[in-house]
Structures are given as structure tokens and as C-alpha cells.
Amino acid sequence: MKSMLKDYQLLLGSASPRRHELIYLMNLPYRIVKMRVDESYPLHLKGADIAEYLSRKKSMVYFKNLTDKEILVTADTIVWHKDEALEKPESRQNAIEMLHRLSNDWHQVFTGVTLAHLSLQTTFSVCTEVYFETLTDEEIEFYVDDYRPFDKAGAYGMQEWLGVVKVSKIKGSYTNVVGLPTAELYIQLRNFIRSIDSEND
């Protein structure tokens, strides 16, 4: 992949330290670009469509700044439970309520990813199913107060204490739950670069 990227600068449009770490672990040279995005979306959208919509919305914010030697990666992750999106909690009580809802049940995590170049854009999403064992009041309050998951969809981080001790089953990509489906991104990015190169030949 590094050889394919030799003619391009990979940009990651995200403030998430988890996404930064995952891109780093993919051993891809990249640069972070910061942007402010209104994360509202049309209320008729569901599941994967929300994550994809928001990843495209983030991409559009920076798109005008792209050069023909840059590829922008933007992403958005949502937690989907019983036909409702659980977004970043607005308060301690909101986070506690979300985790009570996820207790002893399955939920889905969708990450939408958009790749953008001046000549080409593509969006894809990945779904992972996650099961939480029963969460007690004490466990939920300890996690919320000690880890303060207010920047995380669904009020939890898979890589943190609650995910480590209470997620007993997972179907699909682990890194997708952390914030970036790295295996699928690797495939999609490789194909994306090939498509750009073929257009420029």
C-alpha cells in the first residue's frame, strides 16, 4: 500500500484519537486535517445511511481545499439499537440511560467512511453486532464517572474498561466498533487509488 500511496498524501479528517491510532497501526503515512461539522442528519435516515451521510458531510467540508495529490478519509460511527441511533451523550444522566438500554442485549455499530479525491469520491459502511452482558447500576456509574464517555456514540468505548469486561460477543470487525473498519478500509483504499490512477492514464 505504501508504494501505491507514493504519489498521494493521505489526509485523515478526524479529531478522534482512536481513528488516529488505527490509521497509524495500518502503517500508512498520513496527515491530520481538522474541521468543524454540524452532525445533524435527515430524520428519515436509519442505521448505515446515517453513518454514510455524516461521513460524506464531513468530506464536503474540506473538499474545496483538496489538491490532485491528496486523498481525504472521513468517517462517522453510530450505535443503532432497537431502530434508534444512540449518539454522543449530552450529559452524565443521558450516558447512564444509554448504557442501561444496551445492557443484556445486542446492538449494531455502523461506521460510514468516505474517500475523496478531486476526480473521484466513494462511500462505504461496515456493520458490527455487539452484545453487552448485564450492566449493574454500580458498573455503569463507575464507568461514566471514571471514563467520561461523552465523545463516544452509545456512551462507551470498546477499547475501554466497559468494553473489555462486559462485551461477551461480537459479530464482525472489532476495529469498526473502535471507530474505523481497517480491513475494509485497506481494500477500499487500494481499489480507490487504482481507479484514480486508471483515470489519469
Secondary structure per residue as TSV (DSSP state, phi and psi in degrees):
chain	resnum	aa	ss	phi	psi
A	1	M	-	360.0	-38.0
A	2	K	T	-58.9	-38.7
A	3	S	T	-67.0	-34.5
A	4	M	G	-69.7	-28.8
A	5	L	G	-88.0	2.6
A	6	K	G	-61.4	-26.7
A	7	D	G	-96.1	1.5
A	8	Y	-	-133.9	151.6
A	9	Q	E	-102.1	122.7
A	10	L	E	-86.1	126.2
A	11	L	E	-111.6	134.0
A	12	L	E	-109.1	113.0
A	13	G	-	-90.8	76.5
A	14	S	-	-160.0	141.2
A	15	A	-	-94.0	-1.3
A	16	S	-	-72.1	120.7
A	17	P	H	-64.7	-25.4
A	18	R	H	-69.4	-41.5
A	19	R	H	-68.5	-36.8
A	20	H	H	-59.0	-46.0
A	21	E	H	-64.7	-40.4
A	22	L	H	-67.0	-41.7
A	23	I	H	-62.9	-40.7
A	24	Y	H	-60.7	-43.1
A	25	L	H	-67.6	-22.6
A	26	M	T	-73.5	-6.9
A	27	N	T	62.2	40.4
A	28	L	-	-109.8	131.4
A	29	P	-	-68.4	132.1
A	30	Y	E	-152.9	165.9
A	31	R	E	-131.3	140.1
A	32	I	E	-86.8	134.7
A	33	V	-	-120.9	135.0
A	34	K	-	-101.8	145.5
A	35	M	-	-152.4	154.7
A	36	R	-	-108.9	128.4
A	37	V	-	-133.5	133.5
A	38	D	-	-73.5	116.4
A	39	E	-	-92.2	27.8
A	40	S	-	-77.6	159.2
A	41	Y	-	-152.2	158.3
A	42	P	-	-59.6	134.0
A	43	L	T	-69.0	-16.0
A	44	H	T	-78.2	-13.0
A	45	L	-	-72.8	149.8
A	46	K	-	-135.2	150.0
A	47	G	T	47.2	-121.8
A	48	A	H	-58.7	-33.0
A	49	D	H	-62.8	-34.0
A	50	I	H	-66.2	-49.6
A	51	A	H	-61.3	-41.2
A	52	E	H	-67.6	-43.4
A	53	Y	H	-57.7	-46.7
A	54	L	H	-69.7	-34.6
A	55	S	H	-66.0	-37.6
A	56	R	H	-68.5	-39.3
A	57	K	H	-61.0	-42.5
A	58	K	H	-63.5	-41.6
A	59	S	H	-61.5	-41.3
A	60	M	H	-64.3	-29.2
A	61	V	H	-62.2	-39.9
A	62	Y	H	-97.7	-12.2
A	63	F	H	-54.1	-39.2
A	64	K	T	-63.9	-17.9
A	65	N	T	-91.7	-7.5
A	66	L	-	-68.0	147.4
A	67	T	-	-107.3	171.4
A	68	D	T	-74.9	-0.1
A	69	K	T	-110.0	14.2
A	70	E	E	-122.7	145.1
A	71	I	E	-124.2	124.1
A	72	L	E	-100.9	133.8
A	73	V	E	-114.5	122.6
A	74	T	E	-127.1	153.0
A	75	A	E	-149.8	156.6
A	76	D	E	-145.3	137.2
A	77	T	E	-118.6	132.8
A	78	I	E	-128.1	152.7
A	79	V	E	-101.6	130.7
A	80	W	E	-120.9	120.8
A	81	H	-	-140.6	122.3
A	82	K	S	49.8	51.5
A	83	D	S	65.5	29.8
A	84	E	-	-145.0	140.4
A	85	A	E	-82.5	128.6
A	86	L	E	-101.4	106.5
A	87	E	-	-90.6	-166.4
A	88	K	S	-65.9	131.4
A	89	P	-	-66.1	143.3
A	90	E	S	-88.5	-14.5
A	91	S	S	-159.7	172.0
A	92	R	H	-58.9	-46.6
A	93	Q	H	-64.4	-38.8
A	94	N	H	-63.2	-41.1
A	95	A	H	-64.2	-42.9
A	96	I	H	-61.4	-44.2
A	97	E	H	-62.5	-41.7
A	98	M	H	-60.1	-45.3
A	99	L	H	-69.3	-33.1
A	100	H	H	-61.0	-38.6
A	101	R	H	-67.4	-35.9
A	102	L	H	-79.9	-16.0
A	103	S	T	-60.8	135.2
A	104	N	T	56.8	43.4
A	105	D	E	-160.5	164.5
A	106	W	E	-88.9	149.2
A	107	H	E	-144.1	168.1
A	108	Q	E	-112.1	144.5
A	109	V	E	-118.3	122.2
A	110	F	E	-111.5	131.0
A	111	T	E	-119.3	123.6
A	112	G	E	-98.2	138.9
A	113	V	E	-130.4	133.9
A	114	T	E	-118.3	130.8
A	115	L	E	-107.0	131.8
A	116	A	E	-134.7	134.5
A	117	H	E	-134.2	160.6
A	118	L	T	-56.3	-29.5
A	119	S	T	-102.5	-4.5
A	120	L	E	-160.6	140.6
A	121	Q	E	-136.2	144.4
A	122	T	E	-146.5	148.9
A	123	T	E	-131.7	139.2
A	124	F	E	-142.7	167.4
A	125	S	E	-142.1	158.0
A	126	V	E	-131.7	140.6
A	127	C	E	-115.8	135.2
A	128	T	E	-126.4	136.4
A	129	E	E	-98.6	135.4
A	130	V	E	-130.1	137.8
A	131	Y	E	-118.8	124.0
A	132	F	E	-95.6	133.9
A	133	E	-	-67.7	173.3
A	134	T	-	-59.7	130.8
A	135	L	-	-106.0	124.0
A	136	T	-	-81.7	163.2
A	137	D	H	-56.7	-43.2
A	138	E	H	-62.9	-43.2
A	139	E	H	-64.9	-43.5
A	140	I	H	-63.9	-46.2
A	141	E	H	-67.6	-38.1
A	142	F	H	-60.4	-47.6
A	143	Y	H	-63.5	-49.1
A	144	V	H	-62.3	-41.4
A	145	D	H	-74.9	-34.8
A	146	D	H	-87.7	-32.8
A	147	Y	H	-107.0	-15.8
A	148	R	-	45.1	68.1
A	149	P	-	-83.6	45.2
A	150	F	T	-80.5	-8.3
A	151	D	T	-104.3	16.6
A	152	K	S	-123.4	131.2
A	153	A	G	-59.2	136.0
A	154	G	G	76.9	0.7
A	155	A	G	66.8	29.6
A	156	Y	-	-153.3	155.3
A	157	G	-	-112.5	125.2
A	158	M	T	-58.2	-33.7
A	159	Q	T	-86.7	-1.2
A	160	E	S	-98.5	-178.5
A	161	W	H	-50.0	-48.2
A	162	L	H	-63.4	-43.2
A	163	G	H	-65.4	-37.6
A	164	V	H	-68.3	-41.0
A	165	V	H	-99.3	-14.6
A	166	K	H	-121.4	-13.2
A	167	V	E	-86.0	111.6
A	168	S	E	-101.9	-17.8
A	169	K	E	-142.9	143.7
A	170	I	E	-146.1	136.0
A	171	K	E	-120.8	106.3
A	172	G	S	120.3	-158.4
A	173	S	-	-76.6	125.0
A	174	Y	H	-67.6	-45.2
A	175	T	H	-66.0	-24.5
A	176	N	H	-60.6	-38.6
A	177	V	H	-70.7	-34.0
A	178	V	H	-67.8	-31.1
A	179	G	T	146.2	-6.4
A	180	L	-	-156.3	120.4
A	181	P	-	-78.8	86.6
A	182	T	H	-63.8	-38.6
A	183	A	H	-64.8	-45.2
A	184	E	H	-69.3	-37.0
A	185	L	H	-60.9	-40.5
A	186	Y	H	-59.6	-45.6
A	187	I	H	-64.8	-48.5
A	188	Q	H	-64.5	-39.5
A	189	L	H	-67.2	-40.8
A	190	R	H	-60.6	-46.6
A	191	N	H	-67.2	-34.6
A	192	F	H	-64.5	-45.4
A	193	I	H	-64.0	-41.0
A	194	R	H	-60.9	-39.6
A	195	S	H	-66.7	-41.0
A	196	I	H	-62.3	-46.3
A	197	D	H	-62.4	-39.3
A	198	S	H	-67.5	-33.1
A	199	E	H	-69.9	-30.1
A	200	N	H	-87.4	-10.0
A	201	D	-	-71.7	360.0
